[in-house]
Amino acid sequence: MNEESINHTIELRLTYRYIKDHPWTVQAINGFLSAYFMEKPGFTVQRHFDDLESGMHVWLCDVPSNMKVSVLLRRLQADIPPCRHLQPAVEGSATPQYVIDSPA
């Protein structure tokens, strides 16, 4: 198996504050990720759930190791209201997180 075909998991998170301001974005992101799956071989959404502790919506995604998540985020940003992306530091082998939040 070559390195390009190896997938890794990321978390795409949408904050409670952003959802409160733009409730329709949860469905918009579901649709965007479904379309992205059709367009990008190797990209899949494992699971979508509400993280009750943080109030965030979370999408666990498998992405090919050669895929740039920043490209996915830029394309997504064109489909939703203004936002900012954060990538909190994670410890060791924890799943990388990409958080979408209100710009303020």
Backbone hydrogen bonds in HBPLUS format (Angstrom, degrees):
<---DONOR---> <-ACCEPTOR-->    atom                        ^
c    i                          cat <-CA-CA->   ^        H-A-AA   ^      H-
h    n   atom  resd res      DA  || num        DHA   H-A  angle D-A-AA Bond
n    s   type  num  typ     dist DA aas  dist angle  dist       angle   num
A0005-SER N   A0002-ASN O   3.15 MM   3  5.77 147.0  2.26 114.0 122.2     1
A0006-ILE N   A0003-GLU O   3.21 MM   3  5.41 163.9  2.23 108.9 113.8     2
A0065-SER N   A0006-ILE O   2.86 MM  59  5.83 146.7  1.97 162.4 163.5     3
A0008-HIS N   A0063-VAL O   2.87 MM  55  5.53 154.8  1.93 152.2 157.1     4
A0063-VAL N   A0008-HIS O   2.81 MM  55  5.53 167.8  1.83 162.4 164.6     5
A0010-ILE N   A0061-CYS O   2.85 MM  51  5.38 154.8  1.92 153.4 162.0     6
A0061-CYS N   A0010-ILE O   2.94 MM  51  5.38 166.1  1.96 154.8 159.1     7
A0011-GLU N   A0096-PRO O   2.83 MM  85  6.17 155.0  1.89 160.3 167.4     8
A0098-TYR N   A0011-GLU O   2.83 MM  87  6.16 147.8  1.93 159.5 170.3     9
A0012-LEU N   A0059-TRP O   2.91 MM  47  5.10 165.7  1.93 148.8 153.5    10
A0059-TRP N   A0012-LEU O   2.86 MM  47  5.10 156.0  1.91 148.1 156.0    11
A0013-ARG N   A0098-TYR O   2.80 MM  85  6.01 172.5  1.81 155.4 157.0    12
A0100-ILE N   A0013-ARG O   2.74 MM  87  6.04 160.9  1.77 156.4 162.2    13
A0014-LEU N   A0057-HIS O   2.92 MM  43  5.18 156.0  1.98 149.8 155.7    14
A0057-HIS N   A0014-LEU O   3.08 MM  43  5.18 152.6  2.15 144.0 148.7    15
A0015-THR N   A0100-ILE O   3.05 MM  85  6.29 170.4  2.06 176.4 174.3    16
A0019-ILE N   A0015-THR O   3.02 MM   4  6.31 163.4  2.05 151.7 156.6    17
A0020-LYS N   A0016-TYR O   2.81 MM   4  5.98 156.6  1.87 152.4 159.1    18
A0021-ASP N   A0017-ARG O   3.11 MM   4  6.36 152.4  2.18 143.5 150.0    19
A0022-HIS N   A0018-TYR O   2.85 MM   4  5.99 145.1  1.97 147.1 157.8    20
A0025-THR N   A0022-HIS O   3.06 MM   3  5.83 167.1  2.08 126.6 130.7    21
A0028-ALA N   A0024-TRP O   3.13 MM   4  6.41 156.5  2.19 146.4 153.7    22
A0029-ILE N   A0025-THR O   2.84 MM   4  5.95 158.2  1.89 148.2 152.2    23
A0030-ASN N   A0026-VAL O   3.05 MM   4  6.31 155.9  2.11 143.9 150.8    24
A0031-GLY N   A0027-GLN O   2.99 MM   4  6.24 162.0  2.02 150.7 154.5    25
A0032-PHE N   A0028-ALA O   2.88 MM   4  6.11 157.8  1.93 147.1 153.9    26
A0033-LEU N   A0029-ILE O   2.85 MM   4  5.99 170.0  1.86 156.2 158.0    27
A0034-SER N   A0030-ASN O   3.03 MM   4  6.22 149.2  2.12 143.7 152.4    28
A0035-ALA N   A0031-GLY O   3.01 MM   4  6.28 156.7  2.07 149.0 154.8    29
A0036-TYR N   A0032-PHE O   2.83 MM   4  6.09 154.3  1.90 149.8 158.2    30
A0037-PHE N   A0033-LEU O   2.95 MM   4  6.09 148.4  2.06 140.9 148.3    31
A0038-MET N   A0034-SER O   3.31 MM   4  6.62 147.0  2.42 138.5 146.0    32
A0038-MET N   A0035-ALA O   3.08 MM   3  5.14 119.9  2.45  95.5 110.0    33
A0039-GLU N   A0035-ALA O   3.10 MM   4  6.36 137.3  2.29 141.8 153.9    34
A0039-GLU N   A0036-TYR O   3.10 MM   3  4.98 126.5  2.40  91.9 106.2    35
A0040-LYS N   A0036-TYR O   2.83 MM   4  5.87 153.9  1.89 158.0 162.7    36
A0043-PHE N   A0040-LYS O   3.19 MM   3  5.75 166.4  2.21 134.8 137.3    37
A0044-THR N   A0062-ASP O   3.01 MM  18  5.17 157.6  2.06 143.0 148.4    38
A0062-ASP N   A0044-THR O   2.77 MM  18  5.17 155.3  1.83 147.5 156.1    39
A0046-GLN N   A0060-LEU O   2.69 MM  14  5.41 141.7  1.83 148.8 161.6    40
A0047-ARG N   A0060-LEU O   3.41 MM  13  5.25 156.3  2.47 133.2 137.9    41
A0060-LEU N   A0047-ARG O   2.84 MM  13  5.25 160.7  1.88 153.3 159.8    42
A0049-PHE N   A0058-VAL O   2.91 MM   9  5.41 157.3  1.96 152.0 159.6    43
A0058-VAL N   A0049-PHE O   2.79 MM   9  5.41 164.3  1.82 168.5 173.1    44
A0051-ASP N   A0056-MET O   2.77 MM   5  5.33 175.6  1.77 173.2 173.8    45
A0055-GLY N   A0051-ASP O   2.73 MM   4  5.54 143.4  1.86 158.8 171.5    46
A0067-MET N   A0064-PRO O   2.98 MM   3  5.36 167.5  2.00 118.2 121.8    47
A0071-VAL N   A0068-LYS O   3.13 MM   3  5.59 139.2  2.31 107.3 116.8    48
A0073-LEU N   A0069-VAL O   2.94 MM   4  6.28 161.4  1.97 157.3 162.4    49
A0074-ARG N   A0070-SER O   2.97 MM   4  6.14 155.9  2.03 143.2 149.4    50
A0075-ARG N   A0071-VAL O   3.01 MM   4  6.22 162.9  2.04 153.0 157.4    51
A0076-LEU N   A0072-LEU O   2.92 MM   4  6.10 156.5  1.97 149.5 156.7    52
A0077-GLN N   A0073-LEU O   2.87 MM   4  6.01 154.7  1.93 145.9 152.9    53
A0078-ALA N   A0075-ARG O   3.25 MM   3  5.38 136.4  2.45  97.8 108.7    54
A0079-ASP N   A0076-LEU O   2.85 MM   3  5.35 153.3  1.93 115.5 124.1    55
A0084-ARG N   A0101-ASP O   2.91 MM  17  5.45 154.6  1.97 147.2 152.9    56
A0101-ASP N   A0084-ARG O   2.99 MM  17  5.45 164.5  2.02 157.8 162.5    57
A0086-LEU N   A0099-VAL O   2.83 MM  13  4.96 155.2  1.89 142.4 150.5    58
A0099-VAL N   A0086-LEU O   2.77 MM  13  4.96 164.2  1.79 151.0 154.7    59
A0094-ALA N   A0091-GLU O   2.96 MM   3  5.69 161.1  2.00 142.4 148.5    60
